[in-house]
Amino acid sequence: MFVFNFEQKKKLDTAIINDIFGITESFELPKALLSKLMNKSEKDKLCDKLLQYDFDYKNDCLRDYFQENNANRNALKQDYTPDCLCTLISKLMPQTENVIDICSGTGALSVGIGSKEINYQCEELSQMSIPILLLNLCIRNLQATVLQKNVLENKVEKVYKLTQGEKYSNINVTNDYEEQKTSCVISNPPYSLSWKPVTDERFNGYELAPKAKSDYAFVLDDLSRLNDNGKAFYILPHGVLFRGAAEGKIRQQLIENNLIDAVIGVPDKLFLNTSIPVAIIVFNKNKTDNNILFIDGSKDFDKNGKQNVMNDKHISKIVDAYHSRKNVAKFATVVRKQEIIDNDYNLNIPRYVDTYEKEPVPAIDETISNLINIEMQIQQQEREIADMIQNFEFATPELECDYKNGIMPFLNYIENTNPVEEVEKSWIAYNSILAITKELQNEPSKIVKLSEVAEIERVKKNQVYSKDTLYLQFSATDKTIRYLDKSSTLETKFGIIKPKGINSKYLYFILQKELPNFLARYLSGININPDIFKYFKFQIHSTAVAQAKAVKALELAELAEQQVQSWKDFKKYHLDKMFC
């Protein structure tokens, strides 16, 4: 690694960049830059001039300029790699003499490594990106081969050769290029780009990636470039972890061939122009075991405006977990291959790293005390409003009429209401709930599968379902469990859960508590596949008597909650009427 120390003061902004390159419009930059880079004298002058400003050697300083003004997001899905991901990958990858950077854009991943001891091969399709890529490599005096290449079609259009010079790399256009195996591939390819599937040796032994999603086509292309000890580090959308059909078959084949080393979740909103959540998938051709390491770093970030950013501490936490390859509670899990097979080759991170934490439940007496204090404060404010209103003079009979019809009921309400009594009335069941809860602590319990205590099926059109049926939206789910109070038909977007051998209301309360965490771990996309419920286990009281007691306590708590809400609605009604 290397560091340059300069005392540059002024930052490179759009106006300065345009002035340096002698352009008036941003779209002119790639052409103007390429022209200067192909002339050694002009190239050296340009680099010298850039270094007079606050030029960051560790990161691509022109990336944001280019992305804002020149990136083709519609056709090429160009979203350039944020600095923190570049740093993370540079610390994950092994020491190596050569690196292939696929879909390299303006070179952020290669720049993030920044070692003069490495021979880089950067491959990029966009003619607009190539000049900035060349500049980033050249100004750091790196040795590299830059291919203007359509990776999916495996077609090279132009080859640039960079050799280290006295100060900056020398750049030449050449036909001297031969594909070689590498020990390391890094890539942030365009996400779910459409492509025209082709059959060639790169994809031998695998399904072809679907036309609408080329993610695995990039992966398989690059795995074919690795030598027998090689590793590949891919930034990919979460969909590749769980989508079915052809992608599911490819994922299965990769797992069966023991090529997936680690799946690392990172925070969302890291990118400038997209909030798509991504994961880093590490492929390894020389694994010594059949396990896959899962890391969930999605919750470790700092806020920077609308974007999230991983700091050095967050990055180090992931790097340490990756290299130690040990279980870390609520963060990292080493998973056996058989467990992944049992999960239908699904690599969704929450299935294997359980980050769920129960919210602390305050003591009921503390809750009551707080409610009383709040309501007393509110009542004091309401009385002050009432005193002020009492002094109103009415200019017209109509206003006086409004006063009598709207304000007077409000005044009467607050004058005749004791907030302490109202709260205590709402929570009159408090002692009963506590007593039942204590009794239930000594009752036996057991772990059951949902399939043991309920039948699950999709709703049938025009079928009448009986009272006590539980139902859940399967299509475009909102993840809410519902309870049928009376026999009724249901929309086909729902699935039903029919209790068997268990108190239906008890199961309803249990699912309200346990289902959200389960769906967070097992749900892929917005639709529920009923097959996932075979993995759903939870704890219940063993006896029908205990279940009935639990239902009584929970219904009392629910009633108390409804009473409080009803009281709030009553107050809101009078306030709204008053101020109308």
C-alpha positions as CSV (number, residue, x, y, z in Angstrom):
1,M,0.0,0.0,0.0
2,F,1.2,3.6,-0.5
3,V,0.3,7.1,0.7
4,F,1.1,10.4,-0.9
5,N,1.2,13.5,1.3
6,F,0.4,16.8,-0.2
7,E,-1.0,20.0,1.3
8,Q,-3.7,20.5,-1.2
9,K,-6.3,23.0,0.0
10,K,-8.9,23.3,-2.6
11,K,-11.3,20.5,-3.4
12,L,-12.1,19.4,-6.9
13,D,-15.6,20.6,-7.7
14,T,-17.5,20.6,-11.0
15,A,-16.3,24.0,-12.0
16,I,-12.7,23.2,-11.3
17,I,-12.9,19.9,-13.1
18,N,-14.5,21.4,-16.2
19,D,-11.8,24.1,-16.2
20,I,-8.9,21.6,-15.9
21,F,-10.2,19.6,-18.8
22,G,-11.1,22.6,-20.9
23,I,-14.8,21.8,-21.3
24,T,-18.0,23.7,-20.7
25,E,-20.4,20.7,-20.5
26,S,-19.9,17.5,-18.4
27,F,-20.7,15.2,-21.4
28,E,-17.5,16.5,-23.1
29,L,-15.2,15.2,-20.4
30,P,-14.6,11.5,-21.5
31,K,-13.6,12.5,-25.0
32,A,-11.4,15.4,-23.9
33,L,-9.7,13.3,-21.2
34,L,-9.0,10.4,-23.5
35,S,-7.3,12.8,-25.9
36,K,-5.0,14.1,-23.2
37,L,-4.2,10.7,-21.9
38,M,-3.0,9.4,-25.3
39,N,-0.4,12.2,-25.5
40,K,2.3,11.7,-22.9
41,S,3.2,15.3,-22.4
42,E,-0.5,16.4,-22.1
43,K,-1.1,13.4,-19.8
44,D,1.7,14.4,-17.4
45,K,0.6,18.0,-17.3
46,L,-3.0,17.0,-16.6
47,C,-1.9,14.7,-13.7
48,D,0.4,17.4,-12.3
49,K,-2.5,19.9,-12.4
50,L,-4.9,17.5,-10.6
51,L,-2.5,16.9,-7.8
52,Q,-2.4,20.6,-7.0
53,Y,-5.9,20.1,-5.6
54,D,-7.3,17.9,-2.8
55,F,-6.9,14.7,-4.8
56,D,-7.7,11.5,-2.7
57,Y,-5.4,8.7,-3.7
58,K,-7.4,6.1,-1.8
59,N,-10.7,6.8,-3.5
60,D,-11.9,7.8,-7.0
61,C,-12.3,11.6,-6.7
62,L,-14.0,11.9,-10.1
63,R,-16.6,9.1,-9.5
64,D,-19.3,11.3,-8.0
65,Y,-18.8,13.9,-10.8
66,F,-19.1,11.2,-13.5
67,Q,-22.0,9.4,-11.8
68,E,-24.0,12.5,-11.5
69,N,-23.4,13.7,-15.0
70,N,-22.4,10.8,-17.3
71,A,-23.5,7.5,-15.8
72,N,-26.0,5.4,-17.9
73,R,-28.3,4.1,-15.1
74,N,-31.1,3.1,-17.4
75,A,-29.4,1.0,-20.0
76,L,-26.2,-0.1,-18.1
77,K,-27.5,0.0,-14.5
78,Q,-24.4,2.1,-13.6
79,D,-24.2,2.7,-9.8
80,Y,-20.7,3.2,-8.7
81,T,-19.2,1.5,-5.7
82,P,-19.2,3.6,-2.5
83,D,-15.8,4.1,-0.7
84,C,-16.6,2.0,2.3
85,L,-17.4,-1.1,0.2
86,C,-14.1,-0.6,-1.7
87,T,-12.2,-0.5,1.5
88,L,-14.1,-3.5,2.9
89,I,-13.3,-5.7,-0.2
90,S,-9.6,-4.6,-0.2
91,K,-9.3,-5.9,3.4
92,L,-11.2,-9.1,2.7
93,M,-9.2,-10.2,-0.3
94,P,-6.0,-12.2,0.0
95,Q,-2.5,-11.0,-0.9
96,T,-2.1,-11.6,-4.6
97,E,0.0,-10.6,-7.6
98,N,-2.8,-10.1,-10.0
99,V,-6.5,-9.0,-9.8
100,I,-9.3,-8.9,-12.4
101,D,-11.8,-6.1,-11.8
102,I,-14.9,-7.0,-13.7
103,C,-17.3,-4.1,-14.7
104,S,-14.8,-1.8,-13.1
105,G,-16.6,1.5,-14.0
106,T,-14.1,4.3,-13.2
107,G,-11.9,1.9,-11.1
108,A,-13.1,2.5,-7.6
109,L,-12.5,-1.1,-6.4
110,S,-9.0,-1.3,-7.9
111,V,-8.1,2.2,-6.5
112,G,-9.4,1.0,-3.1
113,I,-6.6,-1.7,-3.2
114,G,-4.1,0.7,-4.5
115,S,-1.0,-1.5,-4.5
116,K,1.8,-1.0,-7.0
117,E,2.8,-4.7,-6.5
118,I,-0.4,-5.9,-8.2
119,N,-1.0,-6.3,-11.9
120,Y,-4.6,-5.2,-12.6
121,Q,-6.9,-6.2,-15.4
122,C,-9.9,-3.9,-15.5
123,E,-12.8,-4.7,-17.8
124,E,-15.5,-2.1,-18.6
125,L,-18.0,-1.8,-21.4
126,S,-18.8,1.9,-21.2
127,Q,-16.8,4.2,-23.5
128,M,-17.7,7.1,-21.1
129,S,-16.2,5.3,-18.1
130,I,-12.9,4.1,-19.8
131,P,-11.1,7.5,-19.8
132,I,-11.7,8.1,-16.1
133,L,-10.7,4.5,-15.4
134,L,-7.4,5.1,-17.3
135,L,-6.8,8.3,-15.4
136,N,-7.3,6.7,-12.0
137,L,-4.8,4.0,-12.8
138,C,-2.3,6.3,-14.5
139,I,-2.2,9.0,-11.8
140,R,-1.4,6.4,-9.2
141,N,1.3,4.8,-11.4
142,L,-0.3,1.4,-11.4
143,Q,0.4,-1.4,-13.9
144,A,-2.7,-2.7,-15.6
145,T,-4.4,-4.0,-18.7
146,V,-7.7,-2.2,-19.4
147,L,-10.2,-3.9,-21.7
148,Q,-13.1,-2.2,-23.2
149,K,-15.2,-5.4,-23.1
150,N,-18.7,-6.7,-23.2
151,V,-18.3,-9.3,-20.4
152,L,-21.6,-11.1,-21.0
153,E,-20.9,-11.5,-24.7
154,N,-17.2,-12.2,-24.0
155,K,-16.2,-9.7,-26.7
156,V,-13.1,-7.4,-26.4
157,E,-13.3,-4.2,-28.4
158,K,-10.1,-2.4,-27.4
159,V,-7.1,-3.0,-25.2
160,Y,-5.0,-0.4,-23.3
161,K,-1.7,-1.4,-21.6
162,L,-0.5,0.6,-18.6
163,T,3.1,0.2,-17.5
164,Q,4.7,2.0,-14.5
165,G,6.6,5.1,-15.4
166,E,8.8,7.5,-13.4
167,K,5.8,9.3,-12.0
168,Y,2.7,8.2,-13.9
169,S,1.8,5.1,-15.8
170,N,2.5,5.0,-19.5
171,I,-0.6,4.2,-21.7
172,N,-0.6,2.4,-25.0
173,V,-3.3,0.9,-27.2
174,T,-2.3,-2.6,-28.1
175,N,-3.5,-5.9,-29.5
176,D,-1.2,-7.8,-27.3
177,Y,-3.7,-9.5,-25.0
178,E,-4.1,-13.1,-23.8
179,E,-6.6,-14.3,-21.3
180,Q,-5.0,-15.8,-18.2
181,K,-6.2,-17.4,-15.0
182,T,-6.1,-15.2,-11.9
183,S,-6.0,-15.7,-8.2
184,C,-8.5,-12.9,-7.4
185,V,-11.6,-11.4,-9.0
186,I,-13.4,-8.4,-7.7
187,S,-16.6,-7.1,-9.1
188,N,-19.6,-4.8,-8.6
189,P,-21.6,-5.7,-11.8
190,P,-24.8,-3.9,-12.9
191,Y,-27.7,-5.4,-10.9
192,S,-30.2,-7.6,-12.7
193,L,-29.2,-6.4,-16.1
194,S,-31.1,-8.0,-19.1
195,W,-28.9,-10.0,-21.5
196,K,-29.1,-12.4,-24.4
197,P,-28.1,-15.8,-23.0
198,V,-25.3,-17.5,-24.9
199,T,-24.0,-21.0,-24.6
200,D,-20.3,-21.3,-24.3
201,E,-17.7,-23.0,-22.1
202,R,-17.9,-20.4,-19.3
203,F,-21.3,-21.8,-18.3
204,N,-20.6,-25.5,-18.8
205,G,-22.3,-27.6,-16.1
206,Y,-24.7,-24.8,-15.0
207,E,-28.1,-23.5,-15.9
208,L,-28.1,-20.3,-17.9
209,A,-29.0,-17.1,-16.0
210,P,-32.5,-15.8,-17.0
211,K,-32.8,-13.2,-19.7
212,A,-34.1,-10.6,-17.3
213,K,-31.4,-11.1,-14.7
214,S,-27.8,-11.6,-15.7
215,D,-26.3,-11.5,-12.2
216,Y,-25.2,-15.2,-12.2
217,A,-24.0,-14.9,-15.8
218,F,-21.4,-12.4,-14.5
219,V,-20.5,-14.7,-11.6
220,L,-20.1,-17.8,-13.8
221,D,-18.0,-15.9,-16.3
222,D,-15.6,-14.8,-13.7
223,L,-15.4,-18.1,-11.8
224,S,-14.1,-19.5,-15.1
225,R,-11.2,-17.0,-14.9
226,L,-10.1,-18.2,-11.4
227,N,-7.1,-20.5,-11.0
228,D,-7.4,-23.5,-8.7
229,N,-6.6,-21.4,-5.6
230,G,-8.6,-18.3,-6.7
231,K,-11.2,-16.3,-4.8
232,A,-13.9,-13.9,-6.2
233,F,-15.6,-11.1,-4.3
234,Y,-18.9,-10.0,-5.7
235,I,-21.2,-7.2,-4.7
236,L,-24.7,-8.4,-5.7
237,P,-28.4,-7.7,-4.9
238,H,-30.1,-9.8,-2.2
239,G,-32.3,-11.4,-4.8
240,V,-29.5,-13.8,-5.9
241,L,-29.6,-15.3,-2.4
242,F,-33.1,-16.6,-2.7
243,R,-34.7,-16.2,-6.1
244,G,-35.9,-19.5,-7.6
245,A,-36.2,-21.0,-11.2
246,A,-32.9,-20.9,-13.1
247,E,-31.2,-18.8,-10.5
248,G,-32.2,-21.3,-7.8
249,K,-30.7,-24.1,-9.9
250,I,-27.4,-22.2,-10.4
251,R,-27.3,-21.4,-6.7
252,Q,-27.8,-25.1,-5.9
253,Q,-25.0,-26.1,-8.3
254,L,-22.6,-23.6,-6.8
255,I,-23.3,-24.9,-3.3
256,E,-23.1,-28.5,-4.4
257,N,-19.7,-27.7,-6.0
258,N,-18.6,-26.1,-2.7
259,L,-17.7,-22.8,-4.3
260,I,-19.5,-20.3,-2.0
261,D,-17.3,-19.3,0.9
262,A,-19.2,-16.5,2.6
263,V,-22.3,-14.3,2.4
264,I,-21.9,-10.9,3.9
265,G,-24.8,-8.5,4.4
266,V,-24.0,-4.8,4.5
267,P,-26.3,-1.8,5.3
268,D,-28.7,-0.5,2.7
269,K,-28.6,3.0,1.3
270,L,-24.8,2.9,0.8
271,F,-25.0,3.9,-2.9
272,L,-25.5,7.4,-4.2
273,N,-28.5,6.8,-6.5
274,T,-30.1,3.6,-5.4
275,S,-31.3,2.1,-2.1
276,I,-31.1,-1.5,-3.3
277,P,-29.7,-3.7,-0.5
278,V,-26.6,-5.6,-1.5
279,A,-24.5,-8.4,-0.1
280,I,-20.9,-9.4,-0.7
281,I,-20.6,-13.0,-1.8
282,V,-17.2,-14.6,-1.6
283,F,-16.4,-17.6,-3.9
284,N,-13.5,-19.8,-3.2
285,K,-12.1,-22.6,-5.5
286,N,-9.9,-24.0,-2.7
287,K,-12.2,-24.5,0.3
288,T,-11.0,-26.8,3.1
289,D,-14.5,-27.5,4.4
290,N,-18.2,-27.7,3.3
291,N,-19.4,-24.8,5.4
292,I,-20.5,-21.3,4.4
293,L,-20.0,-18.3,6.7
294,F,-22.9,-15.8,7.0
295,I,-22.3,-12.3,8.4
296,D,-25.0,-9.8,9.0
297,G,-23.4,-6.3,9.0
298,S,-26.6,-4.6,7.9
299,K,-27.2,-2.8,11.3
300,D,-23.7,-1.3,11.6
301,F,-23.5,2.1,10.0
302,D,-23.4,5.9,10.4
303,K,-25.9,8.3,8.8
304,N,-24.6,10.8,6.3
305,G,-27.6,12.7,5.1
306,K,-29.8,10.3,3.1
307,Q,-27.0,7.8,2.8
308,N,-25.6,5.3,5.2
309,V,-21.8,4.9,5.6
310,M,-19.7,2.2,7.2
311,N,-16.9,3.6,9.3
312,D,-13.5,1.9,10.0
313,K,-15.0,0.2,13.1
314,H,-17.9,-1.3,11.2
315,I,-15.5,-2.5,8.4
316,S,-13.1,-4.1,10.9
317,K,-15.9,-6.0,12.6
318,I,-16.8,-7.7,9.3
319,V,-13.2,-8.3,8.4
320,D,-12.3,-9.8,11.7
321,A,-15.4,-12.1,11.6
322,Y,-14.5,-13.2,8.0
323,H,-10.9,-14.1,8.8
324,S,-11.6,-15.7,12.2
325,R,-14.5,-17.7,10.7
326,K,-16.2,-18.3,14.1
327,N,-19.7,-17.8,15.3
328,V,-20.5,-14.4,16.8
329,A,-23.8,-14.0,18.5
330,K,-26.3,-12.0,16.4
331,F,-23.6,-11.2,13.8
332,A,-21.9,-14.2,12.2
333,T,-22.7,-17.9,11.9
334,V,-20.8,-20.8,10.3
335,V,-23.4,-23.0,8.6
336,R,-23.0,-26.6,7.5
337,K,-23.7,-27.5,3.9
338,Q,-26.4,-29.9,5.0
339,E,-28.4,-27.2,6.8
340,I,-28.4,-25.1,3.7
341,I,-29.6,-28.1,1.6
342,D,-32.4,-28.6,4.2
343,N,-33.3,-24.9,3.6
344,D,-33.7,-25.6,-0.2
345,Y,-30.4,-23.9,-1.0
346,N,-31.7,-20.6,0.2
347,L,-28.9,-18.2,1.2
348,N,-31.0,-15.5,2.8
349,I,-28.9,-14.2,5.6
350,P,-31.6,-13.9,8.3
351,R,-32.2,-17.6,8.0
352,Y,-28.8,-18.3,9.5
353,V,-27.9,-15.2,11.6
354,D,-30.7,-14.5,14.1
355,T,-30.4,-10.8,15.0
356,Y,-33.9,-10.6,16.6
357,E,-34.0,-9.0,20.0
358,K,-37.1,-8.8,22.1
359,E,-38.2,-5.3,23.1
360,P,-38.1,-4.7,26.8
361,V,-41.6,-4.7,28.3
362,P,-42.0,-2.1,31.1
363,A,-43.7,-3.2,34.3
364,I,-47.4,-2.6,34.2
365,D,-47.4,-0.5,37.4
366,E,-44.7,1.7,35.9
367,T,-46.8,2.1,32.7
368,I,-49.9,3.1,34.7
369,S,-47.9,5.6,36.7
370,N,-46.5,7.2,33.6
371,L,-50.0,7.3,32.0
372,I,-51.4,9.1,35.0
373,N,-48.6,11.7,35.0
374,I,-49.0,12.4,31.3
375,E,-52.8,12.7,31.6
376,M,-52.5,15.0,34.5
377,Q,-50.2,17.3,32.5
378,I,-52.6,17.2,29.6
379,Q,-55.5,18.1,31.8
380,Q,-53.7,21.1,33.2
381,Q,-53.1,22.4,29.7
382,E,-56.7,21.7,28.8
383,R,-57.9,23.7,31.8
384,E,-55.7,26.6,30.8
385,I,-57.3,26.5,27.3
386,A,-60.7,26.4,28.9
387,D,-60.0,29.5,31.1
388,M,-58.9,31.4,28.0
389,I,-62.0,30.4,26.1
390,Q,-64.3,31.5,28.9
391,N,-63.2,35.1,28.2
392,F,-64.2,35.1,24.5
393,E,-66.6,37.7,23.2
394,F,-68.7,36.7,20.3
395,A,-69.2,39.1,17.4
396,T,-72.1,37.3,15.9
397,P,-74.9,35.0,17.1
398,E,-73.5,32.3,14.7
399,L,-70.2,32.3,16.6
400,E,-72.0,32.0,19.9
401,C,-74.0,29.1,18.5
402,D,-70.8,27.4,17.4
403,Y,-69.5,27.9,21.0
404,K,-72.4,26.2,22.6
405,N,-72.5,23.3,20.1
406,G,-68.7,22.7,19.9
407,I,-66.8,24.2,22.8
408,M,-69.2,23.8,25.7
409,P,-69.2,20.0,25.5
410,F,-65.4,20.1,25.6
411,L,-65.4,22.4,28.6
412,N,-67.9,20.2,30.4
413,Y,-65.8,17.1,29.6
414,I,-62.5,18.4,31.0
415,E,-64.2,19.9,34.1
416,N,-65.9,16.6,35.0
417,T,-63.0,14.2,34.1
418,N,-60.4,12.9,36.5
419,P,-57.5,11.5,34.5
420,V,-56.3,9.4,37.4
421,E,-59.7,7.7,37.7
422,E,-59.9,7.2,33.9
423,V,-56.5,5.5,33.7
424,E,-57.1,3.3,36.7
425,K,-60.5,2.4,35.3
426,S,-58.9,1.4,32.0
427,W,-56.4,-0.8,33.7
428,I,-58.8,-2.3,36.2
429,A,-57.8,-5.8,35.0
430,Y,-54.2,-5.1,35.9
431,N,-54.1,-7.3,39.1
432,S,-55.9,-10.2,37.3
433,I,-53.4,-10.1,34.5
434,L,-50.4,-10.2,36.9
435,A,-52.0,-13.1,38.9
436,I,-52.6,-15.2,35.8
437,T,-49.1,-14.5,34.5
438,K,-47.5,-15.8,37.7
439,E,-49.6,-18.9,37.6
440,L,-48.5,-19.6,34.0
441,Q,-44.8,-19.4,34.9
442,N,-45.1,-22.8,36.6
443,E,-47.1,-24.5,33.8
444,P,-45.3,-27.0,31.5
445,S,-44.5,-26.0,27.9
446,K,-43.2,-27.6,24.7
447,I,-41.7,-26.7,21.3
448,V,-44.0,-27.5,18.3
449,K,-44.0,-27.0,14.6
450,L,-46.9,-25.0,13.1
451,S,-47.9,-28.0,11.0
452,E,-48.5,-30.0,14.2
453,V,-51.1,-27.5,15.6
454,A,-52.6,-26.1,12.4
455,E,-53.4,-26.8,8.7
456,I,-52.1,-24.2,6.2
457,E,-53.6,-23.7,2.8
458,R,-54.3,-20.9,0.3
459,V,-57.8,-19.5,0.3
460,K,-60.2,-21.1,-2.2
461,K,-62.5,-18.8,-4.1
462,N,-66.1,-18.5,-2.7
463,Q,-65.4,-21.0,0.1
464,V,-66.9,-20.0,3.5
465,Y,-64.4,-20.3,6.4
466,S,-65.6,-20.9,9.9
467,K,-65.2,-18.6,12.9
468,D,-61.9,-18.8,14.7
469,T,-59.9,-19.3,11.4
470,L,-56.7,-17.4,11.3
471,Y,-55.6,-15.9,8.0
472,L,-52.5,-14.2,6.6
473,Q,-52.0,-12.3,3.4
474,F,-49.8,-14.5,1.1
475,S,-49.6,-12.2,-2.0
476,A,-47.8,-8.9,-1.5
477,T,-48.0,-9.7,2.2
478,D,-48.3,-7.1,5.0
479,K,-47.1,-9.9,7.4
480,T,-50.2,-9.4,9.7
481,I,-52.0,-12.3,11.3
482,R,-55.8,-11.9,11.4
483,Y,-58.6,-13.6,13.3
484,L,-62.0,-14.4,11.8
485,D,-64.7,-13.5,14.3
486,K,-67.5,-15.0,12.2
487,S,-67.9,-17.3,9.2
488,S,-67.0,-15.6,6.0
489,T,-65.4,-15.8,2.5
490,L,-61.9,-14.4,2.0
491,E,-60.0,-13.0,-0.9
492,T,-57.7,-15.4,-2.7
493,K,-54.7,-13.2,-1.8
494,F,-54.9,-14.7,1.7
495,G,-53.8,-18.0,3.2
496,I,-55.6,-19.7,6.1
497,I,-54.2,-21.2,9.3
498,K,-56.8,-23.6,10.8
499,P,-55.9,-24.6,14.4
500,K,-56.1,-28.3,15.3
501,G,-55.9,-29.5,18.9
502,I,-55.0,-26.0,20.2
503,N,-57.0,-23.0,21.4
504,S,-57.5,-20.9,18.3
505,K,-57.4,-17.6,20.2
506,Y,-54.2,-18.8,22.0
507,L,-52.6,-19.6,18.6
508,Y,-53.6,-16.2,17.3
509,F,-51.8,-14.5,20.2
510,I,-48.7,-16.7,19.8
511,L,-48.5,-16.0,16.1
512,Q,-48.9,-12.3,16.7
513,K,-45.7,-12.5,18.8
514,E,-43.6,-15.0,16.9
515,L,-44.6,-14.6,13.3
516,P,-42.9,-11.3,12.5
517,N,-39.4,-12.6,13.5
518,F,-39.9,-15.8,11.6
519,L,-41.0,-14.0,8.4
520,A,-38.0,-11.7,8.7
521,R,-35.8,-14.7,8.6
522,Y,-37.5,-16.8,6.0
523,L,-39.6,-14.6,3.7
524,S,-38.0,-14.0,0.3
525,G,-39.5,-11.0,-1.5
526,I,-43.1,-9.9,-0.9
527,N,-45.0,-13.2,-1.4
528,I,-45.3,-16.0,1.1
529,N,-44.6,-19.6,-0.1
530,P,-46.5,-21.8,2.4
531,D,-43.6,-24.3,2.2
532,I,-41.5,-22.0,4.5
533,F,-43.8,-22.8,7.4
534,K,-42.2,-26.3,7.8
535,Y,-39.3,-24.4,9.4
536,F,-41.6,-22.5,11.9
537,K,-41.2,-23.7,15.5
538,F,-42.4,-22.0,18.7
539,Q,-43.1,-22.6,22.3
540,I,-46.6,-23.2,23.7
541,H,-48.1,-24.2,27.0
542,S,-48.7,-28.0,27.1
543,T,-52.3,-28.1,28.5
544,A,-55.6,-26.7,27.3
545,V,-56.2,-25.2,30.8
546,A,-53.0,-23.2,30.7
547,Q,-53.8,-22.0,27.1
548,A,-57.2,-20.9,28.2
549,K,-55.7,-18.9,31.2
550,A,-53.2,-17.2,28.8
551,V,-56.0,-16.2,26.5
552,K,-58.0,-14.7,29.4
553,A,-55.0,-12.6,30.5
554,L,-54.3,-11.5,26.9
555,E,-57.9,-10.6,26.3
556,L,-58.0,-8.5,29.5
557,A,-54.9,-6.7,28.3
558,E,-56.4,-6.2,24.9
559,L,-59.6,-4.8,26.5
560,A,-57.6,-2.4,28.6
561,E,-55.8,-1.2,25.5
562,Q,-59.1,-0.7,23.7
563,Q,-60.5,1.3,26.7
564,V,-57.5,3.6,26.7
565,Q,-57.8,4.1,22.9
566,S,-61.6,4.8,23.2
567,W,-60.9,7.4,25.8
568,K,-58.3,9.1,23.5
569,D,-60.7,9.0,20.6
570,F,-63.4,10.6,22.8
571,K,-61.1,13.5,23.7
572,K,-59.9,13.9,20.1
573,Y,-63.5,14.1,18.9
574,H,-64.3,17.0,21.2
575,L,-61.0,18.8,20.4
576,D,-61.6,18.5,16.7
577,K,-65.1,19.8,17.1
578,M,-64.0,22.7,19.2
579,F,-61.4,23.9,16.7
580,C,-63.7,23.5,13.7
